[in-house]
Amino acid sequence: MADDLQQERTRLASRMREQLWRYYPQMLELADDLAADWFLDLWNQAPTPAKAVRLRETTIERFVKAHRLRRWQAPEVLSILKQKPCRSHPGWSRRRATISAR
């Protein structure tokens, strides 16, 4: 049963990583473990890039302190979340989907 749960956790984390990569790649820069409590809480506070833009530094400072994050400081987290993602050519995603379907 423990193996099944671990496989399910890994599968869900992979799906989550793929979805974040598509619409919110900035979040992926912050954590390797997408199932970490602090990461899920941050994603809850800033579920989209549009919401991240409206976050204040004091909010992130409280968040970093509450979760005792030593790796990140509030200004760093905020600057990463507010980055504009690199966008590829619009036809690239269609081409990629065609290639993967083969």
Backbone bond lengths (Angstrom), bond angles and torsions (degrees), N, CA, C in turn:
res aa  C-N    CA-C-N  psi(-1)  N-CA   C-N-CA  omega(-1)  CA-C   N-CA-C  phi
1 M - - - 1.439 - - 1.533 111.45 -
2 A 1.332 116.42 -40.10 1.467 120.22 178.92 1.525 110.77 -62.66
3 D 1.328 116.36 -37.79 1.467 119.75 178.07 1.528 110.79 -65.00
4 D 1.315 116.13 -40.58 1.465 120.19 178.74 1.521 111.29 -62.87
5 L 1.317 116.19 -42.70 1.465 120.15 178.94 1.522 111.29 -65.40
6 Q 1.320 116.85 -39.56 1.468 120.40 178.37 1.528 110.51 -64.93
7 Q 1.327 116.75 -41.46 1.463 120.09 177.96 1.529 110.89 -63.78
8 E 1.318 116.25 -40.85 1.467 120.43 178.81 1.531 111.03 -64.69
9 R 1.316 116.68 -41.42 1.472 121.00 178.06 1.528 110.48 -62.12
10 T 1.319 116.05 -43.58 1.468 120.89 179.40 1.522 110.76 -64.62
11 R 1.324 116.50 -42.51 1.461 120.98 179.39 1.528 110.95 -62.73
12 L 1.324 116.73 -45.50 1.468 120.37 -179.86 1.526 111.82 -66.60
13 A 1.324 116.90 -38.12 1.466 120.24 177.45 1.527 110.79 -64.17
14 S 1.325 116.90 -37.63 1.468 120.25 177.73 1.525 111.16 -65.73
15 R 1.308 116.21 -41.96 1.468 119.70 178.03 1.526 110.59 -64.22
16 M 1.321 115.88 -42.27 1.457 120.85 179.80 1.539 110.47 -63.49
17 R 1.332 116.44 -43.28 1.465 120.72 178.37 1.524 110.60 -59.74
18 E 1.316 116.71 -43.44 1.468 121.17 179.94 1.524 111.15 -62.58
19 Q 1.313 117.36 -44.11 1.458 120.31 179.84 1.528 111.92 -66.67
20 L 1.317 116.66 -42.37 1.466 119.52 177.34 1.522 110.56 -63.31
21 W 1.304 116.88 -39.04 1.466 120.18 -179.93 1.526 110.21 -60.60
22 R 1.314 116.93 -33.52 1.462 120.80 -177.71 1.525 113.36 -74.59
23 Y 1.336 117.74 -40.40 1.460 117.47 -173.81 1.523 114.64 -120.41
24 Y 1.330 118.19 -12.22 1.464 119.41 -173.82 1.528 109.51 -151.28
25 P 1.318 118.17 58.40 1.471 120.99 -175.02 1.532 113.65 -63.44
26 Q 1.321 117.46 -20.97 1.458 120.10 178.80 1.529 111.09 -58.80
27 M 1.317 117.03 -38.27 1.470 120.97 -178.73 1.525 111.54 -60.18
28 L 1.315 116.71 -33.63 1.461 120.51 -177.36 1.525 112.76 -66.83
29 E 1.327 116.64 -19.77 1.466 119.99 178.08 1.523 112.06 -72.44
30 L 1.305 117.25 -18.22 1.459 120.57 -172.65 1.522 114.61 -88.35
31 A 1.330 118.28 -24.18 1.471 118.41 -175.12 1.514 111.72 -151.28
32 D 1.315 114.52 147.47 1.460 120.47 171.47 1.522 110.13 -90.49
33 D 1.322 115.77 -34.43 1.461 121.34 179.85 1.523 108.94 -95.82
34 L 1.318 115.99 98.74 1.459 119.98 -176.91 1.523 113.12 -72.64
35 A 1.314 116.85 -10.64 1.463 119.90 179.05 1.529 112.13 -95.81
36 A 1.333 117.50 3.02 1.464 120.50 178.32 1.534 109.28 -63.58
37 D 1.317 115.66 140.70 1.470 120.17 -177.81 1.519 112.22 -56.16
38 W 1.331 117.08 -44.03 1.465 119.38 -177.40 1.523 111.16 -64.24
39 F 1.339 116.81 -36.99 1.463 119.93 -179.75 1.524 110.73 -67.10
40 L 1.317 116.37 -44.19 1.464 120.13 179.02 1.530 111.11 -64.44
41 D 1.328 117.08 -36.92 1.467 120.39 176.97 1.532 111.28 -66.30
42 L 1.326 115.87 -40.14 1.470 119.60 178.11 1.519 110.29 -65.29
43 W 1.315 116.09 -42.78 1.464 120.43 178.87 1.522 110.14 -62.94
44 N 1.308 117.06 -33.77 1.457 121.32 176.49 1.536 111.20 -66.34
45 Q 1.318 117.04 -37.73 1.471 120.66 179.12 1.520 112.03 -75.22
46 A 1.327 116.48 -32.08 1.461 120.93 -178.58 1.526 109.04 -132.68
47 P 1.339 117.36 73.26 1.465 119.88 -174.83 1.527 114.96 -72.74
48 T 1.323 116.50 -16.06 1.467 120.28 179.41 1.523 109.24 -138.47
49 P 1.328 117.55 160.21 1.462 119.70 175.73 1.529 112.18 -58.97
50 A 1.319 117.15 -34.69 1.472 120.33 179.82 1.534 111.12 -63.96
51 K 1.313 116.67 -38.46 1.474 119.77 177.98 1.522 110.65 -73.04
52 A 1.311 117.65 -33.62 1.461 121.00 179.78 1.523 111.42 -64.19
53 V 1.307 116.86 -35.28 1.469 121.30 179.76 1.519 110.83 -61.76
54 R 1.329 116.90 -30.79 1.461 120.72 -177.63 1.527 113.80 -86.32
55 L 1.329 117.78 -5.60 1.470 119.89 179.25 1.522 111.21 -68.97
56 R 1.301 115.35 145.83 1.468 120.87 177.31 1.521 109.10 -99.78
57 E 1.305 114.85 154.88 1.460 119.74 179.55 1.527 111.19 -63.00
58 T 1.310 117.85 -36.09 1.469 119.69 179.47 1.531 111.52 -64.22
59 T 1.328 116.84 -34.91 1.467 120.83 176.88 1.518 110.23 -63.41
60 I 1.319 116.11 -44.82 1.472 120.60 -179.68 1.525 110.12 -69.73
61 E 1.326 117.68 -35.91 1.475 120.30 176.87 1.522 110.31 -60.20
62 R 1.325 116.93 -45.30 1.466 120.17 176.93 1.528 111.20 -62.35
63 F 1.315 115.87 -40.31 1.457 120.99 179.66 1.530 110.91 -62.46
64 V 1.335 116.62 -48.62 1.470 121.78 -179.75 1.525 110.13 -60.62
65 K 1.309 116.50 -42.31 1.465 120.91 -179.90 1.530 111.45 -67.71
66 A 1.317 116.72 -44.04 1.468 120.72 -178.87 1.525 112.27 -63.05
67 H 1.334 116.09 -35.73 1.460 120.31 -178.89 1.532 112.82 -94.55
68 R 1.323 115.27 1.28 1.470 121.66 178.03 1.529 112.53 52.50
69 L 1.317 114.73 47.93 1.457 120.35 178.51 1.521 108.99 -80.55
70 R 1.295 116.50 120.15 1.463 120.11 178.49 1.515 111.89 -97.64
71 R 1.295 115.30 -22.55 1.465 119.61 -177.50 1.526 111.92 -73.48
72 W 1.312 117.05 -31.36 1.463 121.69 -174.26 1.522 111.84 -120.40
73 Q 1.309 115.04 142.05 1.460 122.80 170.44 1.532 107.42 -104.09
74 A 1.309 116.75 154.14 1.460 121.35 -175.85 1.531 113.72 -54.58
75 P 1.349 119.43 -45.82 1.470 118.20 -179.44 1.536 112.64 -61.50
76 E 1.343 116.58 -35.40 1.472 120.00 178.57 1.528 111.00 -66.37
77 V 1.317 116.10 -46.66 1.465 120.78 -179.61 1.523 109.64 -59.51
78 L 1.313 115.66 -46.90 1.455 120.30 -178.30 1.529 111.59 -63.41
79 S 1.321 117.31 -41.93 1.473 118.94 -179.71 1.523 111.21 -66.87
80 I 1.321 117.67 -35.23 1.469 120.22 177.40 1.524 110.18 -67.63
81 L 1.315 116.73 -45.76 1.461 119.71 -178.73 1.523 112.51 -64.83
82 K 1.318 116.77 -29.53 1.463 119.96 -177.12 1.526 113.36 -90.34
83 Q 1.319 117.60 -1.28 1.465 120.33 177.57 1.521 109.96 -63.68
84 K 1.319 114.74 145.88 1.463 118.70 173.32 1.523 106.94 -84.71
85 P 1.323 117.07 131.44 1.461 118.97 -179.82 1.519 111.15 -70.75
86 C 1.311 115.93 149.84 1.464 120.82 175.11 1.521 107.37 -71.09
87 R 1.266 116.01 131.88 1.469 120.30 178.63 1.524 108.33 -110.62
88 S 1.308 115.02 136.34 1.452 119.61 176.81 1.524 109.08 -91.30
89 H 1.267 115.37 176.23 1.453 121.91 178.04 1.528 108.77 -59.10
90 P 1.347 118.67 138.46 1.466 120.90 -176.71 1.533 113.90 -55.92
91 G 1.309 117.82 -32.52 1.462 120.28 -179.35 1.512 113.30 -74.99
92 W 1.331 116.97 -15.01 1.461 120.01 -176.83 1.524 111.87 -62.75
93 S 1.315 118.27 -42.73 1.460 119.93 -178.09 1.528 110.84 -65.89
94 R 1.328 117.14 -37.38 1.478 119.18 176.99 1.524 110.27 -66.41
95 R 1.343 115.99 -41.29 1.463 119.64 -179.90 1.522 109.92 -65.11
96 R 1.311 116.45 -42.08 1.455 120.76 179.22 1.523 111.30 -62.40
97 A 1.331 116.77 -40.92 1.465 120.55 178.19 1.517 110.81 -64.13
98 T 1.329 117.30 -38.94 1.470 121.15 178.76 1.523 110.58 -65.25
99 I 1.329 116.68 -42.98 1.467 121.34 179.89 1.531 109.99 -64.26
100 S 1.342 118.25 -43.33 1.462 120.61 -178.50 1.517 111.71 -68.05
101 A 1.319 118.10 -27.17 1.458 120.95 -178.10 1.532 112.02 -74.31
102 R 1.306 116.36 -16.23 1.478 119.13 -177.85 1.479 112.43 -73.02
